[in-house]
């Protein structure tokens, strides 16, 4: 009987610890998947947000298994360049991230984003559950009201997300030298030149003005 009495507090503490662990796992598991044109840019933008734990470039939305960058950008796979954003919901809400997303792209462009044209550069939000769908739809309606224009960015059911090749991850801060039309320069410098030449920030500021969260 004494064993049972002493075991109860121990069992309660164990259950409480498991409960806290489950809550922590759920917080760490919070993620959204969005497509906003060049995934280097989306990754760069969202990794600057407080509460975002990681942003990973990849491909989703298509029919081809194990897609590659060459196949996706060539077209015909149905895949989008997308980014999986993991975040701490106690620091930044899912709805806030969707609001930031709409204000970091041109959601009125159906054919791609900025200088990047074609199916792989279209914008989209991929949702995995009713809560994500509700937040995404609310953010979309708010963005449409703020712009006074129709938003063409679709909200689609999430499918398998394929991580892009290693050299695409954190491209915007890479120090490896690459050969570009600007000459042999560091990845981070090539990224800056690409982003500027593509007109991303210029167009976002034109659309959103002071509400643009990432435009340089």
Protein Blocks (a to p, Z undefined) as FASTA:
>chain_A
ZZmmmmmmmmmmmmmmmmmmmmmmmmmmgccdddehjfklmmmmmmmpghiabdcdddeh
iabehiafklmmngonlpacdddddddfklocfklmmmmmmmmccfkbfnbghjbgcjkl
pccdddfbfklmmmmmmmmmmmmmmnopacfbdcddddddddddfklgoklmccbdcddf
kbpcdfklmmmmmmmmnommmmmmmmnmmmlmkbZZ
